């Protein structure tokens, strides 16, 4: 495995771990907000959600890379989809 491939593999694993951490942190912050009505937890929830969105966007870049798409191509499903 080349240095570039190793870097991409390690970086993707790190992004995956950050997604998992932020999902758990959001769930815990939500519990605190619901139980204690703590405004600081509500602010933390928003920060974790924002970070999670960014990490998921980066994860989409890895998916594009594996699909042979250009770096600047938007991840599939980012715009134009409606979920009901």
N, C-alpha and C positions, 0 to 999 in steps of 0.2 A: 504494500500500500504506500503510495507516495505521500509526501508531507502534506500536500494539498488535500488529498482524500482523507487523511487522518484528521486534519484540522476540521474539515467539513463534518466528518462523522462525530468528532468530539463536540463541535459547536451545536449540532443538531441534538445530541444527547443532552447538552446543557439547556437548550431551549425547551426540550420536552420536560426536563425537571422543573424549570421555571413555570411552565404551564401548570404542572401538577401542584406546585407550591402555592401559586396564586389562586387556583381553584379551591384548595383547602382553606387558605386564608380568607377568601371571600365567604365561604360557608361559615367559618367561625365568626367573622365580623357580622354576618347576617343574624346569627344566633344572638349575639350580644345586643344588636340593635333591637331585635324582637323582644328579648327578655328584659333589658335594662333601659331601653330608649336612649342609649348613649350616643350623643351627637358625634363624638370622636370616632366611634366605631362606624357610624354612617359615612364619615369622611374617609376612613380607612377602606371601607367597602368600595367606594368610588375609585380610590387610587389603585386597589388591587384589580378592579375591573378594567381600568385603563391599561395597566401593565399586561393583563391577560390578553386584551385585544391586540396589543403590539406584538406579543410573543406568538399569538396565533397567526398574525400577518406574516411574521418571519417564517413560521412553519410552512405557510403557503408558498413561500419562496423556495423552500426545499422541495416541496411537491412539484413546483414548476421546473426546477432544475432536473429532477428525475424524469419528468415528462419531456425534457428537451426544449423547454420554452425559454425565451429570452428572460434575463434578470428583471427587466422593467415590465414584463407582462404581469398583469394583475392576477392574483390567485382566482381560480374558478369559483364562481358563486359569490364573489364579493359584492357585485352590484346586479340589480335587475331581478333578483329572486324574491318571491313572496312566500312567507310561511304562515299558514293559518292554523 
